[in-house]
Amino acid sequence: MNQSNASMTVIGAGSYGTALAITLARNGHQVVLWGHDPKHIATLEHDRCNVAFLPDVPFPDTLHLESDLATALAASRNILV
């Protein structure tokens, strides 16, 4: 996905942000989920789920992960904090 086509960017990859991003992605949105810790984001990308909070809920293909805030913010006009 070209992240500039994302319809939503969710700030925060904890329990609430992850759940929100998954819900939006399941409802047809291209979503970028931003987290401040590059290692955590790399783990989420590798696992395609948030093992700490939602281990049995895989990320939809339309959910993309980003650790660079500027990139995440530029990806969408709709920012959810």
C-alpha positions, 0 to 999 in steps of 0.5 A: 500500500502507498501509505499516502492513500490511507484513510485513517491513521491511529496514534498509539499501538497499545491496547486501545489503538490496536483495537481501534485500528483493527476495527477500522481496517475490518470495516474497509479502511486503509489504516496506519497504526503508529507506535513510538517504539520501532522495536515494538512496531517491528514485532507487530509487523512480524507477528501481524497481531498484538500479542500483549493485548489481542493475541488471537486477533490477526491484523487485516491486510489493510492495517499497516504499521509505522514507527516514524510519526511524520510518515504516519501523520502524512499518510492520512487526513484522518488522525485518531489519537 
